[in-house]
């Protein structure tokens, strides 16, 4: 895999809940962009054919007993990456919004040693795709709050297109926010000295299924995330072993 240094290994983690319509294409694009890459689909209690579609597409499938949420799904993937000694892990959502050809952008700062976590932002170069005005507004408010809380610029607080190095993998295997992992984890990373940065990426409309965060629920989601982050800031940082 030319984008990686020699003897470095990458695991692609795809959390999926009822993504039968898009998952085969997601895995095919990953195979085309990264020949030979290991892809693990964390089937988060889907009620459709997600498991079979992922298996038929050649991915490893881990089935959670019921829908635990994206935080638990991603932590499961990080545990696999940690226990099997992967150097890098990339999160790609199962809905088809992320372009596998841009994974190299996420990995480069990790390879250069300038970051531990890299987030793909749809807002660094242009307005980026987002499903509704209400949701875009919520993302901007979240990003502004996280920028203030962490002292580091954030433009896309809910992006699930991310990459982590070995140090961050070990941390996320031990602790990962269960409820709103994308925005909450940015605060956790800052508190624990994990270097996070953004790089510009494109984003597409989902090719199947539907988001759990509808236009009507965007404001409610934002308020719950802000409350969760506020509680987190009042709590002591998790006591974890040296990573």
Protein Blocks (a to p, Z undefined) as FASTA:
>chain_A
ZZbcehiacddddddehillmmmmmmmmmmmmmghiacddddehiablmlmmmmmnopac
dddfbdnbjklmmmmmmmmmmmnopabdcdddfkopacfklmmmmmmmmmnopafbdcdd
fklnojbjafbfklmmmmmmmmmmmmmmnopacfblmbcbdcddfklmmmmmmpccfklm
mlmmmmmmmmnopacddddddddddfedjdfbdfklmmmmmmmmmmmmmmmmmpccdddd
dZZ
